[in-house]
Each structure stands twice: as structure tokens, then as C-alpha cells.
Amino acid sequence: MRLLIVEDEKRLALSLAKGLTAEGYAVDVVHDGREGLHRAGEGSYDLVILDIMLPGMNGYRVCGALRAAGHDVPILMLTAKDGEYDEAEGLDTGADDYLTKPFSYVVLVARVKALLRRRGPSGGSPVHVLGEFKIDTAAQRVLRGEEEITLTAKEFSVLEQLVVRAGEVVSKSDILDHVWDFAYEGDPNIVEVYISTLRRKLGASLIRTVRGAGYRLEAR
């Protein structure tokens, strides 16, 4: 999944990006409110982490503009302010959750995961059953019966894009957009490398190549 961090404290933003990337997310970072609005409005993000005190345009205005334009991406607001009126203002502009600095990184990750679960197709269970496999997108675990199959964070992120659209064709560009960050300029065939690894670990028949279109997850 792909996240956008809009935070003008560069050390904090880069630290969060590093940690969330290690969790398996693709993360883009901007430090200005106007750039954040542009990027969030144009990009295919699964969640936005948005500071309130930003140069150019504050977080309240960015959030309000996104909601006015019809964007329903989950927004987690960060602020150095404290108090129920500030929280109420953030939520009134359309934010989904609110975290006051200083905060625990563990708590931030938990909030991110909760918001992403809530955004799921039906708001239901994060556990997907596909044939002999159980894939838990919240815990990032794959089970074949009682056996857990170990995947790297990136491998799981690629698999997750196929799982949430099981039965549909998912293009290589869709996978790149959600699993690799905006700055990625490497070979797009990296997706094929990860698909090959997943087939080796999960079985060649689970992921089918649809020539010229992408990949489809199938379960017998």
C-alpha cells in the first residue's frame, strides 16, 4: 500500500518514512501544504499522514480541499497542538484520526493499520481465504493450513495488491504505484521478479499472467 506523508519537520518525516517503508509500505514525502494537496489529489494513495502546521497551506485547509474535491482517502492528522477544540477542528474538516506530537511510533503504526483496515472493501475481516491459503492483510501473515509461509515486507505488499482484487487483472503499473514510492526510477520489471518469487513460495498456479494486461490471483 502507498502512503503520503505531508510534514515540514524533515527529520521527523524521513524517520517516519524509513520506519513505514520497513513495515512494507511505499512512502512518498513532501514538506509543503500546497505540494501535499497536489500530490494527494493526483496520486493513488491509500492513506495520507498530514501535519497541521505546514508552510504554504495548513493541514486543515489541505484536508478540507481534498474532501471538497471528493477524495475519500483516509487522513491521519499530526499536530504539535493539544486540546479538544483542535482535535474537533481537524475531524470537522474531514480527517479520520488525530495524533498529537510527541507520539509513539508504535501507536502511529497501529493507527495507520486501523485506518487501512477500516478502508477495506466491506470493512470486514482482513483475513482472505483463497483455496488452501489464509492471507491476513492486517498481520501480514500467509498460512497454508497450519504452516506459515515467510514473505518479506515487499513480497507481501505485492501479494496484497493481488489479494484485495482477487479474480481481477491487476496491471504491473498498478502494482508499481502502490508498492514502490513516487521516486522509484528503477526497472519496472522488478514486479516480474517479485511475482516469480511469490510463485516459487506459494505455487506457480496461484498467480496467472494475463498477457499484455497484468496478473490475476486464482485459487482452485
C-alpha positions in Angstrom: 0.0 0.0 0.0 1.1 3.5 -0.7 1.2 6.3 1.9 1.9 10.0 1.6 3.5 11.9 4.5 3.0 15.7 4.4 5.2 17.0 7.2 7.6 20.1 7.3 9.8 18.7 10.1 12.2 16.9 7.7 13.9 14.7 10.2 10.6 13.5 11.6 9.2 13.0 8.1 12.2 11.0 6.9 12.2 9.0 10.1 8.6 8.1 9.7 9.1 7.2 6.0 12.0 4.9 6.9 10.0 3.1 9.6 6.9 2.7 7.4 8.9 1.5 4.5 10.3 -1.2 6.7 6.7 -2.1 7.5 6.2 -2.8 3.8 4.5 0.4 2.7 5.5 2.5 -0.3 6.0 6.0 1.2 6.2 9.4 -0.5 7.2 12.5 1.5 6.5 16.2 0.8 7.2 19.2 3.2 4.7 21.8 2.0 0.9 22.0 2.2 0.3 23.0 -1.4 2.5 20.3 -2.7 0.8 17.8 -0.4 -2.6 18.8 -1.7 -1.4 18.5 -5.3 0.2 15.1 -4.7 -2.7 13.7 -2.7 -5.2 14.9 -5.3 -3.3 13.4 -8.2 -1.8 10.3 -6.7 -3.3 6.9 -5.9 -2.7 6.9 -2.1 -4.2 4.5 0.4 -3.6 6.9 3.3 -2.3 10.4 4.0 -0.4 11.4 7.2 -0.9 15.1 7.4 0.7 17.7 9.7 -1.4 20.7 10.6 1.2 23.4 10.8 2.6 23.5 7.3 4.1 26.2 5.0 2.0 27.2 2.0 -1.3 25.8 3.3 -2.1 24.4 6.7 -3.3 20.9 7.2 -6.9 21.9 7.9 -7.1 23.6 4.5 -5.5 20.7 2.7 -7.8 18.2 4.3 -10.9 20.4 3.6 -9.9 20.8 0.0 -9.4 17.1 -0.5 -12.8 16.3 0.9 -14.5 19.1 -1.1 -13.0 17.6 -4.2 -14.5 14.2 -3.4 -11.3 12.4 -2.3 -12.1 9.8 0.4 -8.5 8.8 1.2 -8.1 8.2 4.9 -6.3 11.1 6.6 -4.3 10.8 9.9 -3.6 14.3 11.2 -0.4 15.1 13.2 0.0 18.3 15.2 2.0 19.8 18.0 -1.2 21.4 19.3 -3.1 19.8 22.1 -6.7 20.2 23.1 -10.2 19.0 22.3 -11.0 22.1 20.1 -8.0 21.5 17.9 -8.9 17.8 17.6 -12.6 18.7 16.8 -11.5 21.2 14.1 -9.3 18.5 12.5 -12.1 16.0 12.5 -14.6 18.6 11.3 -12.6 19.2 8.2 -12.8 15.5 7.3 -9.8 13.9 9.0 -10.3 10.3 10.0 -8.0 10.3 13.0 -5.8 12.6 15.0 -2.4 12.2 16.8 -0.7 14.8 19.0 3.1 15.2 19.0 5.1 13.9 20.6 3.7 10.4 19.8 4.8 6.8 20.0 5.9 5.4 16.6 4.2 2.1 17.7 0.9 4.0 18.2 1.2 5.7 14.8 1.7 2.4 13.0 -1.3 0.9 14.9 -3.4 3.9 13.9 -2.3 3.6 10.2 -3.1 -0.1 10.2 -6.5 0.5 11.8 -7.4 3.1 9.2 -6.3 0.9 6.4 -8.4 -2.0 7.8 -11.4 0.3 8.0 -11.0 1.3 4.4 -11.2 -2.4 3.3 -13.8 -3.4 0.7 -16.5 -4.1 3.2 -14.9 -3.0 6.4 -15.0 -6.7 7.3 -12.3 -9.2 8.2 -8.8 -8.6 6.9 -8.4 -12.4 6.5 -8.8 -13.6 2.9 -9.3 -17.3 2.2 -8.0 -18.4 -1.2 -8.1 -22.2 -1.6 -5.6 -23.6 0.9 -4.3 -20.2 1.8 -5.3 -17.8 4.6 -3.9 -14.3 4.0 -4.1 -11.8 6.8 -3.5 -8.3 5.4 -3.6 -6.7 8.9 -1.0 -9.1 10.5 0.9 -9.5 7.2 0.8 -13.3 7.5 0.3 -16.1 5.0 -0.8 -19.5 6.2 -1.1 -22.8 4.2 -3.1 -24.9 6.6 -1.1 -24.6 9.9 2.2 -23.7 8.1 3.2 -20.1 8.0 4.9 -19.0 4.8 7.6 -16.4 5.3 7.4 -13.4 3.0 9.5 -10.2 3.0 7.6 -6.9 3.5 7.8 -6.1 -0.2 6.7 -9.6 -1.3 3.7 -9.3 1.0 2.9 -5.9 -0.4 2.9 -7.2 -4.0 0.7 -10.2 -2.9 -1.7 -7.9 -1.0 -2.4 -5.9 -4.2 -3.5 -9.1 -5.9 -5.4 -10.4 -2.8 -7.6 -7.4 -2.4 -8.6 -7.7 -6.1 -8.7 -11.5 -6.3 -10.1 -12.6 -9.6 -9.4 -9.3 -11.3 -6.5 -8.5 -13.6 -4.0 -6.2 -11.8 -1.6 -4.3 -14.1 2.1 -4.0 -13.5 1.7 -0.2 -13.3 -0.9 -0.6 -10.5 1.4 -2.8 -8.5 4.3 -0.3 -9.0 2.1 2.6 -8.0 1.0 1.0 -4.7 4.2 -0.9 -3.7 7.0 1.4 -4.8 7.3 5.0 -4.0 7.0 8.0 -6.3 10.8 8.4 -6.6 11.3 4.9 -7.8 13.1 5.1 -11.2 14.4 1.5 -11.5 13.4 -1.2 -13.9 9.6 -1.7 -13.9 10.3 -5.4 -14.5 11.1 -5.6 -10.8 7.4 -6.6 -10.5 8.1 -9.7 -12.5 10.9 -10.6 -10.1 8.6 -10.4 -7.1 5.8 -12.3 -8.9 8.3 -15.1 -9.7 9.4 -15.3 -6.1 5.8 -15.4 -4.9 5.1 -18.3 -7.4 8.1 -20.1 -6.0 6.9 -19.8 -2.4 3.2 -20.2 -2.9 2.9 -22.3 -6.0 3.0 -21.5 -9.7 -0.7 -21.9 -10.3 -1.8 -19.2 -7.8 -0.8 -16.2 -9.9 -1.7 -16.2 -13.6 -0.1 -13.9 -16.1 -2.7 -12.2 -18.4 -0.5 -11.3 -21.4 -0.5 -7.6 -22.1 -2.7 -6.8 -19.1 -1.1 -7.9 -15.8 -1.7 -10.6 -13.2 -4.7 -12.4 -11.7 -4.8 -14.2 -8.4 -6.6 -17.5 -8.7 -7.4 -20.2 -6.2 -8.7 -23.7 -7.0 
